[in-house]
Amino acid sequence: MTMRQQLAQQYGTSNNLQARIAMHERFSTNPQDWVDWLWDVMQLPSAGRVLELGGGTGRLWHAHRQHLGQLQISYSDHSLGMVQTAKNQLADLAQLNFSQVDAHYLPFTEASFDVVIANHMLYHVADQALVLAEIRRVLKPNGVFFAATNGNQHMHEIKELIQAVYPTADVTPFSLSFTLESGQALLQSQFEQVEIIQFENNLAVTEVEPIVEYVRSTQCLSEEHLAVCRELVSEQLAANQGLFPIQKSVGLFVCR
Protein backbone atom coordinates (compact mmCIF):
# COMPACT_ATOMS: atom_id res chain seq x y z
CA MET A 1 0.00 0.00 0.00
CA THR A 2 1.41 3.40 -0.97
CA MET A 3 1.68 6.32 1.46
CA ARG A 4 -1.16 8.09 -0.36
CA GLN A 5 -3.39 5.01 0.00
CA GLN A 6 -2.48 4.66 3.68
CA LEU A 7 -3.31 8.30 4.33
CA ALA A 8 -6.61 7.99 2.49
CA GLN A 9 -7.47 4.99 4.65
CA GLN A 10 -6.38 6.68 7.87
CA TYR A 11 -7.89 10.11 7.30
CA GLY A 12 -10.81 9.59 4.95
CA THR A 13 -12.97 10.56 7.92
CA SER A 14 -12.11 12.04 11.30
CA ASN A 15 -12.89 8.81 13.24
CA ASN A 16 -9.34 7.50 13.64
CA LEU A 17 -7.96 10.89 14.60
CA GLN A 18 -10.77 11.43 17.10
CA ALA A 19 -9.99 8.10 18.80
CA ARG A 20 -6.38 9.15 19.29
CA ILE A 21 -7.26 12.65 20.47
CA ALA A 22 -9.66 11.17 23.05
CA MET A 23 -6.92 9.20 24.78
CA HIS A 24 -4.62 12.23 24.93
CA GLU A 25 -7.41 14.37 26.36
CA ARG A 26 -8.30 11.90 29.09
CA PHE A 27 -4.92 10.62 30.28
CA SER A 28 -2.32 13.36 29.76
CA THR A 29 -0.16 14.09 32.79
CA ASN A 30 0.14 17.77 31.90
CA PRO A 31 -3.06 19.52 33.05
CA GLN A 32 -2.78 22.01 30.19
CA ASP A 33 -4.40 20.75 27.00
CA TRP A 34 -2.19 20.54 23.91
CA VAL A 35 -4.17 23.07 21.87
CA ASP A 36 -4.20 25.50 24.80
CA TRP A 37 -0.42 25.19 25.14
CA LEU A 38 -0.08 25.63 21.39
CA TRP A 39 -2.24 28.74 21.42
CA ASP A 40 -0.23 30.26 24.26
CA VAL A 41 3.12 29.55 22.60
CA MET A 42 2.17 30.75 19.12
CA GLN A 43 0.97 34.16 20.32
CA LEU A 44 -0.91 34.82 17.10
CA PRO A 45 -1.46 38.47 16.14
CA SER A 46 -4.86 40.03 16.73
CA ALA A 47 -5.25 40.67 13.00
CA GLY A 48 -3.79 39.33 9.76
CA ARG A 49 -4.04 36.30 7.51
CA VAL A 50 -3.38 32.79 8.79
CA LEU A 51 -3.10 29.59 6.74
CA GLU A 52 -3.43 26.22 8.43
CA LEU A 53 -2.32 23.15 6.50
CA GLY A 54 -3.52 19.73 7.62
CA GLY A 55 -5.98 21.31 10.02
CA GLY A 56 -7.71 18.03 10.89
CA THR A 57 -10.93 18.50 12.82
CA GLY A 58 -10.30 22.24 13.28
CA ARG A 59 -9.81 21.74 17.00
CA LEU A 60 -7.36 24.63 17.36
CA TRP A 61 -9.93 27.16 16.18
CA HIS A 62 -12.89 25.52 17.88
CA ALA A 63 -11.13 25.62 21.25
CA HIS A 64 -10.26 29.30 20.87
CA ARG A 65 -13.20 30.63 18.91
CA GLN A 66 -13.65 33.45 21.42
CA HIS A 67 -10.08 34.69 20.93
CA LEU A 68 -9.69 34.98 17.16
CA GLY A 69 -9.75 38.77 17.07
CA GLN A 70 -9.67 40.08 13.51
CA LEU A 71 -7.75 37.13 12.08
CA GLN A 72 -8.73 35.87 8.65
CA ILE A 73 -8.11 32.13 8.71
CA SER A 74 -7.72 29.83 5.72
CA TYR A 75 -8.25 26.32 7.06
CA SER A 76 -7.18 23.48 4.76
CA ASP A 77 -6.65 19.74 4.77
CA HIS A 78 -5.86 17.16 2.10
CA SER A 79 -8.78 15.03 3.31
CA LEU A 80 -12.22 16.12 2.19
CA GLY A 81 -13.68 14.25 5.18
CA MET A 82 -11.58 16.32 7.56
CA VAL A 83 -12.56 19.54 5.79
CA GLN A 84 -16.22 18.65 6.17
CA THR A 85 -15.83 17.81 9.87
CA ALA A 86 -14.07 21.13 10.54
CA LYS A 87 -16.63 23.05 8.51
CA ASN A 88 -19.50 21.47 10.45
CA GLN A 89 -17.93 22.63 13.73
CA LEU A 90 -16.82 26.08 12.61
CA ALA A 91 -19.29 27.17 9.93
CA ASP A 92 -20.65 29.89 12.22
CA LEU A 93 -17.28 31.69 12.20
CA ALA A 94 -17.35 34.03 9.22
CA GLN A 95 -13.63 34.73 9.43
CA LEU A 96 -12.75 31.13 8.49
CA ASN A 97 -12.82 29.72 5.00
CA PHE A 98 -12.37 26.04 4.20
CA SER A 99 -10.66 24.24 1.33
CA GLN A 100 -9.25 20.88 0.35
CA VAL A 101 -5.60 21.57 -0.50
CA ASP A 102 -2.55 19.62 -1.61
CA ALA A 103 0.30 21.24 0.32
CA HIS A 104 2.69 20.59 -2.57
CA TYR A 105 0.83 23.13 -4.72
CA LEU A 106 -0.68 25.88 -2.60
CA PRO A 107 -3.36 27.85 -4.49
CA PHE A 108 -2.34 31.18 -2.93
CA THR A 109 -0.35 34.15 -4.16
CA GLU A 110 3.17 34.93 -3.04
CA ALA A 111 3.65 36.61 0.35
CA SER A 112 -0.05 36.48 1.23
CA PHE A 113 0.00 35.15 4.82
CA ASP A 114 1.31 36.52 8.11
CA VAL A 115 1.31 33.07 9.70
CA VAL A 116 1.37 29.51 8.33
CA ILE A 117 0.63 26.56 10.63
CA ALA A 118 1.37 22.92 9.80
CA ASN A 119 0.97 20.83 12.92
CA HIS A 120 1.65 17.08 12.81
CA MET A 121 1.38 16.95 9.03
CA LEU A 122 4.82 17.44 7.43
CA TYR A 123 5.63 13.75 7.95
CA HIS A 124 2.62 12.91 5.77
CA VAL A 125 3.77 14.73 2.62
CA ALA A 126 5.70 13.02 -0.17
CA ASP A 127 8.11 15.89 -0.88
CA GLN A 128 8.86 17.88 2.26
CA ALA A 129 11.33 20.20 0.51
CA LEU A 130 8.70 21.20 -2.06
CA VAL A 131 6.05 21.78 0.62
CA LEU A 132 8.41 23.95 2.67
CA ALA A 133 9.31 25.96 -0.43
CA GLU A 134 5.61 26.53 -1.05
CA ILE A 135 5.10 27.60 2.55
CA ARG A 136 7.99 30.03 2.29
CA ARG A 137 6.54 31.37 -0.98
CA VAL A 138 3.12 32.22 0.47
CA LEU A 139 4.52 33.56 3.76
CA LYS A 140 5.20 37.28 4.08
CA PRO A 141 8.89 38.25 4.58
CA ASN A 142 8.30 39.00 8.28
CA GLY A 143 5.87 36.11 8.74
CA VAL A 144 6.12 33.10 11.06
CA PHE A 145 5.78 29.41 10.31
CA PHE A 146 4.76 26.99 13.08
CA ALA A 147 5.26 23.23 12.68
CA ALA A 148 4.51 20.76 15.48
CA THR A 149 5.82 17.23 15.35
CA ASN A 150 6.86 14.25 17.47
CA GLY A 151 10.21 12.95 18.67
CA ASN A 152 11.72 9.60 17.71
CA GLN A 153 10.53 7.86 20.89
CA HIS A 154 7.02 9.29 20.93
CA MET A 155 4.58 6.67 22.28
CA HIS A 156 7.00 3.82 21.64
CA GLU A 157 4.98 1.69 24.09
CA ILE A 158 2.10 1.55 21.58
CA LYS A 159 4.47 0.38 18.85
CA GLU A 160 5.82 -2.33 21.15
CA LEU A 161 2.29 -3.41 22.07
CA ILE A 162 1.29 -3.75 18.41
CA GLN A 163 4.44 -5.77 17.70
CA ALA A 164 3.60 -8.10 20.59
CA VAL A 165 0.07 -8.57 19.27
CA TYR A 166 0.96 -8.89 15.58
CA PRO A 167 4.72 -9.28 14.97
CA THR A 168 4.47 -8.75 11.19
CA ALA A 169 2.53 -5.48 11.45
CA ASP A 170 4.17 -2.41 9.92
CA VAL A 171 4.65 -0.20 12.98
CA THR A 172 7.09 2.28 11.46
CA PRO A 173 5.33 5.60 12.10
CA PHE A 174 4.99 8.23 9.38
CA SER A 175 6.40 10.75 11.83
CA LEU A 176 9.93 9.34 11.64
CA SER A 177 10.36 11.22 8.35
CA PHE A 178 10.06 14.55 10.19
CA THR A 179 10.85 14.53 13.89
CA LEU A 180 12.01 16.92 16.58
CA GLU A 181 15.46 15.41 16.07
CA SER A 182 15.59 15.58 12.25
CA GLY A 183 13.28 18.45 11.33
CA GLN A 184 15.51 21.39 12.20
CA ALA A 185 18.05 20.80 9.42
CA LEU A 186 15.29 20.59 6.81
CA LEU A 187 13.57 23.73 8.08
CA GLN A 188 16.85 25.66 8.05
CA SER A 189 17.01 25.17 4.30
CA GLN A 190 14.11 27.63 4.00
CA PHE A 191 14.14 29.69 7.21
CA GLU A 192 16.89 31.77 8.80
CA GLN A 193 15.69 31.27 12.38
CA VAL A 194 14.41 27.92 13.66
CA GLU A 195 13.57 27.42 17.35
CA ILE A 196 12.28 24.27 19.08
CA ILE A 197 9.88 24.51 22.03
CA GLN A 198 9.09 21.26 23.87
CA PHE A 199 5.68 20.37 25.30
CA GLU A 200 6.32 18.46 28.50
CA ASN A 201 3.72 15.72 28.76
CA ASN A 202 3.15 11.96 29.02
CA LEU A 203 0.16 9.63 29.29
CA ALA A 204 -0.88 7.73 32.41
CA VAL A 205 -3.60 5.42 31.09
CA THR A 206 -5.72 3.57 33.65
CA GLU A 207 -8.22 1.77 31.39
CA VAL A 208 -7.96 -0.98 28.79
CA GLU A 209 -10.37 0.13 26.08
CA PRO A 210 -8.86 3.56 25.26
CA ILE A 211 -5.57 1.83 24.42
CA VAL A 212 -7.32 -0.84 22.37
CA GLU A 213 -9.23 1.83 20.45
CA TYR A 214 -6.00 3.74 19.88
CA VAL A 215 -4.37 0.62 18.45
CA ARG A 216 -7.47 -0.04 16.32
CA SER A 217 -7.22 3.48 14.90
CA THR A 218 -3.65 2.91 13.71
CA GLN A 219 -3.78 -0.67 12.43
CA CYS A 220 -6.18 -2.88 10.48
CA LEU A 221 -6.19 -5.68 13.03
CA SER A 222 -8.71 -8.50 13.39
CA GLU A 223 -10.96 -8.80 16.40
CA GLU A 224 -8.82 -11.77 17.46
CA HIS A 225 -5.71 -9.60 17.47
CA LEU A 226 -7.54 -6.87 19.36
CA ALA A 227 -8.62 -9.45 21.94
CA VAL A 228 -4.95 -10.34 22.48
CA CYS A 229 -4.18 -6.62 22.76
CA ARG A 230 -6.88 -6.31 25.40
CA GLU A 231 -5.35 -9.18 27.39
CA LEU A 232 -1.83 -7.70 27.26
CA VAL A 233 -3.02 -4.29 28.38
CA SER A 234 -5.02 -5.86 31.23
CA GLU A 235 -1.91 -7.75 32.35
CA GLN A 236 0.18 -4.57 32.28
CA LEU A 237 -2.38 -2.68 34.34
CA ALA A 238 -2.57 -5.49 36.91
CA ALA A 239 1.22 -5.68 37.18
CA ASN A 240 1.71 -1.93 37.46
CA GLN A 241 -0.86 -0.87 40.05
CA GLY A 242 -3.49 -0.04 37.44
CA LEU A 243 -1.25 2.15 35.30
CA PHE A 244 -0.11 1.88 31.67
CA PRO A 245 2.47 4.68 31.25
CA ILE A 246 3.15 6.03 27.75
CA GLN A 247 6.03 8.35 26.96
CA LYS A 248 5.28 11.36 24.78
CA SER A 249 7.75 13.50 22.88
CA VAL A 250 6.08 16.49 21.25
CA GLY A 251 7.20 19.98 20.36
CA LEU A 252 6.82 22.98 18.12
CA PHE A 253 9.23 24.46 15.57
CA VAL A 254 8.99 28.25 15.30
CA CYS A 255 10.47 29.43 11.99
CA ARG A 256 11.12 32.97 10.81
C-alpha positions as CSV (number, residue, x, y, z in Angstrom):
1,M,0.0,0.0,0.0
2,T,1.4,3.4,-1.0
3,M,1.7,6.3,1.5
4,R,-1.2,8.1,-0.4
5,Q,-3.4,5.0,0.0
6,Q,-2.5,4.7,3.7
7,L,-3.3,8.3,4.3
8,A,-6.6,8.0,2.5
9,Q,-7.5,5.0,4.6
10,Q,-6.4,6.7,7.9
11,Y,-7.9,10.1,7.3
12,G,-10.8,9.6,4.9
13,T,-13.0,10.6,7.9
14,S,-12.1,12.0,11.3
15,N,-12.9,8.8,13.2
16,N,-9.3,7.5,13.6
17,L,-8.0,10.9,14.6
18,Q,-10.8,11.4,17.1
19,A,-10.0,8.1,18.8
20,R,-6.4,9.2,19.3
21,I,-7.3,12.6,20.5
22,A,-9.7,11.2,23.0
23,M,-6.9,9.2,24.8
24,H,-4.6,12.2,24.9
25,E,-7.4,14.4,26.4
26,R,-8.3,11.9,29.1
27,F,-4.9,10.6,30.3
28,S,-2.3,13.4,29.8
29,T,-0.2,14.1,32.8
30,N,0.1,17.8,31.9
31,P,-3.1,19.5,33.1
32,Q,-2.8,22.0,30.2
33,D,-4.4,20.8,27.0
34,W,-2.2,20.5,23.9
35,V,-4.2,23.1,21.9
36,D,-4.2,25.5,24.8
37,W,-0.4,25.2,25.1
38,L,-0.1,25.6,21.4
39,W,-2.2,28.7,21.4
40,D,-0.2,30.3,24.3
41,V,3.1,29.5,22.6
42,M,2.2,30.8,19.1
43,Q,1.0,34.2,20.3
44,L,-0.9,34.8,17.1
45,P,-1.5,38.5,16.1
46,S,-4.9,40.0,16.7
47,A,-5.3,40.7,13.0
48,G,-3.8,39.3,9.8
49,R,-4.0,36.3,7.5
50,V,-3.4,32.8,8.8
51,L,-3.1,29.6,6.7
52,E,-3.4,26.2,8.4
53,L,-2.3,23.2,6.5
54,G,-3.5,19.7,7.6
55,G,-6.0,21.3,10.0
56,G,-7.7,18.0,10.9
57,T,-10.9,18.5,12.8
58,G,-10.3,22.2,13.3
59,R,-9.8,21.7,17.0
60,L,-7.4,24.6,17.4
61,W,-9.9,27.2,16.2
62,H,-12.9,25.5,17.9
63,A,-11.1,25.6,21.3
64,H,-10.3,29.3,20.9
65,R,-13.2,30.6,18.9
66,Q,-13.6,33.4,21.4
67,H,-10.1,34.7,20.9
68,L,-9.7,35.0,17.2
69,G,-9.7,38.8,17.1
70,Q,-9.7,40.1,13.5
71,L,-7.8,37.1,12.1
72,Q,-8.7,35.9,8.7
73,I,-8.1,32.1,8.7
74,S,-7.7,29.8,5.7
75,Y,-8.2,26.3,7.1
76,S,-7.2,23.5,4.8
77,D,-6.6,19.7,4.8
78,H,-5.9,17.2,2.1
79,S,-8.8,15.0,3.3
80,L,-12.2,16.1,2.2
81,G,-13.7,14.3,5.2
82,M,-11.6,16.3,7.6
83,V,-12.6,19.5,5.8
84,Q,-16.2,18.6,6.2
85,T,-15.8,17.8,9.9
86,A,-14.1,21.1,10.5
87,K,-16.6,23.0,8.5
88,N,-19.5,21.5,10.4
89,Q,-17.9,22.6,13.7
90,L,-16.8,26.1,12.6
91,A,-19.3,27.2,9.9
92,D,-20.6,29.9,12.2
93,L,-17.3,31.7,12.2
94,A,-17.4,34.0,9.2
95,Q,-13.6,34.7,9.4
96,L,-12.8,31.1,8.5
97,N,-12.8,29.7,5.0
98,F,-12.4,26.0,4.2
99,S,-10.7,24.2,1.3
100,Q,-9.2,20.9,0.4
101,V,-5.6,21.6,-0.5
102,D,-2.6,19.6,-1.6
103,A,0.3,21.2,0.3
104,H,2.7,20.6,-2.6
105,Y,0.8,23.1,-4.7
106,L,-0.7,25.9,-2.6
107,P,-3.4,27.9,-4.5
108,F,-2.3,31.2,-2.9
109,T,-0.4,34.2,-4.2
110,E,3.2,34.9,-3.0
111,A,3.7,36.6,0.3
112,S,0.0,36.5,1.2
113,F,0.0,35.2,4.8
114,D,1.3,36.5,8.1
115,V,1.3,33.1,9.7
116,V,1.4,29.5,8.3
117,I,0.6,26.6,10.6
118,A,1.4,22.9,9.8
119,N,1.0,20.8,12.9
120,H,1.6,17.1,12.8
121,M,1.4,16.9,9.0
122,L,4.8,17.4,7.4
123,Y,5.6,13.8,7.9
124,H,2.6,12.9,5.8
125,V,3.8,14.7,2.6
126,A,5.7,13.0,-0.2
127,D,8.1,15.9,-0.9
128,Q,8.9,17.9,2.3
129,A,11.3,20.2,0.5
130,L,8.7,21.2,-2.1
131,V,6.1,21.8,0.6
132,L,8.4,24.0,2.7
133,A,9.3,26.0,-0.4
134,E,5.6,26.5,-1.1
135,I,5.1,27.6,2.6
136,R,8.0,30.0,2.3
137,R,6.5,31.4,-1.0
138,V,3.1,32.2,0.5
139,L,4.5,33.6,3.8
140,K,5.2,37.3,4.1
141,P,8.9,38.2,4.6
142,N,8.3,39.0,8.3
143,G,5.9,36.1,8.7
144,V,6.1,33.1,11.1
145,F,5.8,29.4,10.3
146,F,4.8,27.0,13.1
147,A,5.3,23.2,12.7
148,A,4.5,20.8,15.5
149,T,5.8,17.2,15.3
150,N,6.9,14.2,17.5
151,G,10.2,12.9,18.7
152,N,11.7,9.6,17.7
153,Q,10.5,7.9,20.9
154,H,7.0,9.3,20.9
155,M,4.6,6.7,22.3
156,H,7.0,3.8,21.6
157,E,5.0,1.7,24.1
158,I,2.1,1.5,21.6
159,K,4.5,0.4,18.8
160,E,5.8,-2.3,21.1
161,L,2.3,-3.4,22.1
162,I,1.3,-3.8,18.4
163,Q,4.4,-5.8,17.7
164,A,3.6,-8.1,20.6
165,V,0.1,-8.6,19.3
166,Y,1.0,-8.9,15.6
167,P,4.7,-9.3,15.0
168,T,4.5,-8.8,11.2
169,A,2.5,-5.5,11.4
170,D,4.2,-2.4,9.9
171,V,4.6,-0.2,13.0
172,T,7.1,2.3,11.5
173,P,5.3,5.6,12.1
174,F,5.0,8.2,9.4
175,S,6.4,10.7,11.8
176,L,9.9,9.3,11.6
177,S,10.4,11.2,8.4
178,F,10.1,14.6,10.2
179,T,10.8,14.5,13.9
180,L,12.0,16.9,16.6
181,E,15.5,15.4,16.1
182,S,15.6,15.6,12.2
183,G,13.3,18.5,11.3
184,Q,15.5,21.4,12.2
185,A,18.0,20.8,9.4
186,L,15.3,20.6,6.8
187,L,13.6,23.7,8.1
188,Q,16.8,25.7,8.1
189,S,17.0,25.2,4.3
190,Q,14.1,27.6,4.0
191,F,14.1,29.7,7.2
192,E,16.9,31.8,8.8
193,Q,15.7,31.3,12.4
194,V,14.4,27.9,13.7
195,E,13.6,27.4,17.3
196,I,12.3,24.3,19.1
197,I,9.9,24.5,22.0
198,Q,9.1,21.3,23.9
199,F,5.7,20.4,25.3
200,E,6.3,18.5,28.5
201,N,3.7,15.7,28.8
202,N,3.1,12.0,29.0
203,L,0.2,9.6,29.3
204,A,-0.9,7.7,32.4
205,V,-3.6,5.4,31.1
206,T,-5.7,3.6,33.7
207,E,-8.2,1.8,31.4
208,V,-8.0,-1.0,28.8
209,E,-10.4,0.1,26.1
210,P,-8.9,3.6,25.3
211,I,-5.6,1.8,24.4
212,V,-7.3,-0.8,22.4
213,E,-9.2,1.8,20.5
214,Y,-6.0,3.7,19.9
215,V,-4.4,0.6,18.4
216,R,-7.5,0.0,16.3
217,S,-7.2,3.5,14.9
218,T,-3.7,2.9,13.7
219,Q,-3.8,-0.7,12.4
220,C,-6.2,-2.9,10.5
221,L,-6.2,-5.7,13.0
222,S,-8.7,-8.5,13.4
223,E,-11.0,-8.8,16.4
224,E,-8.8,-11.8,17.5
225,H,-5.7,-9.6,17.5
226,L,-7.5,-6.9,19.4
227,A,-8.6,-9.5,21.9
228,V,-4.9,-10.3,22.5
229,C,-4.2,-6.6,22.8
230,R,-6.9,-6.3,25.4
231,E,-5.4,-9.2,27.4
232,L,-1.8,-7.7,27.3
233,V,-3.0,-4.3,28.4
234,S,-5.0,-5.9,31.2
235,E,-1.9,-7.8,32.4
236,Q,0.2,-4.6,32.3
237,L,-2.4,-2.7,34.3
238,A,-2.6,-5.5,36.9
239,A,1.2,-5.7,37.2
240,N,1.7,-1.9,37.5
241,Q,-0.9,-0.9,40.1
242,G,-3.5,0.0,37.4
243,L,-1.2,2.1,35.3
244,F,-0.1,1.9,31.7
245,P,2.5,4.7,31.2
246,I,3.2,6.0,27.8
247,Q,6.0,8.4,27.0
248,K,5.3,11.4,24.8
249,S,7.8,13.5,22.9
250,V,6.1,16.5,21.2
251,G,7.2,20.0,20.4
252,L,6.8,23.0,18.1
253,F,9.2,24.5,15.6
254,V,9.0,28.2,15.3
255,C,10.5,29.4,12.0
256,R,11.1,33.0,10.8
